[in-house]
Amino acid sequence: MVEVRKCVKLKWIISAFVFIVNLTQPDPSTDGSEGGAGLLQSTVKIPTTTTQTPTVVRSTSQSSHIDFCPSKVECSKLGGLCIDCNFNSSCNYGEEYEATCTAKKDIVCSGASSFTRKYPCRYCYQLDHWQYDCNSSTKCQVVRGAVPADRIQVQCKVKDSVLCLGRRKFYKAVPCNWTSGYKWITALVLSITLGGFGVDRFYLGLWREGIGKLFSFGGLGVWTLVDAILIAVGYIGPADGSLYIL
């Protein structure tokens, strides 16, 4: 019985000794080398490199002429916006000269890449009116008989076949001569035949005067005669201020 107790005590002593030994040994999860490595990893950051594909951006002027200019045509047939020419800026005004031209960058064309073109010694805004086109405007009112005539500023663009000095797009003051489709001959015929009923005034969009002529039977003929004369000389026109189509 005494021997059994001694064995139990010895077993408890051995277990306690093993437990103390385990407490004194370092934990592998907190080993100094690994801890140092962890500290190193937390303080030193290794830069990473990423490869990015460069983005090609075309300028607005370049993309605009590429979209506008035709491709796979003879270089010598390209319009003025699609070519670069060596103009002589010290030329004599009004005289005709020759310039050496080439197609602009990124334009695909056939034939000789360098060619000659004739051009007048004028800036683009000095060209004749048939050599450029201007946008029409309906924001002006025509005052008939006004001296000088009403003018409005519009944007003009030189035709493709014409070469000139300076910018090919420019602003120009032109007479206010827009039309909305009223015909002078139609207004005159209506005034002579049906003017007593105010049809001529109704046709021109002058509703109040038309109603007045209708209920007064053309002012007993006097108003009808006067309107016929005024329409004939162009004094009475459309109510929107536009010009007649002759």
Buried (B, 14 or more C-beta within 10 A) or exposed (E): EEEEEEEEEEEEEEEEEEEEEEEEEEEEEEEEEEEEEEEEEEEEEEEEEEEEEEEEEEEEEEEEBBEEBEEEBEBBBBBBBBBEBEBBEEBEEEEEBEBEBBBBEEBEBEEEEEBEBEBBBBBBBBBEEEBBEBEEBEEBEBEEEEEEEBEBEBEBBBBBEBBBBBEBEBEBEBEBBBBBEBEBEBBBBBBBEBBBBBBBBBBBBBEEBBEBBBEBEBBEEEBBBBBBEEBBEBEBBBBBBBBBEE
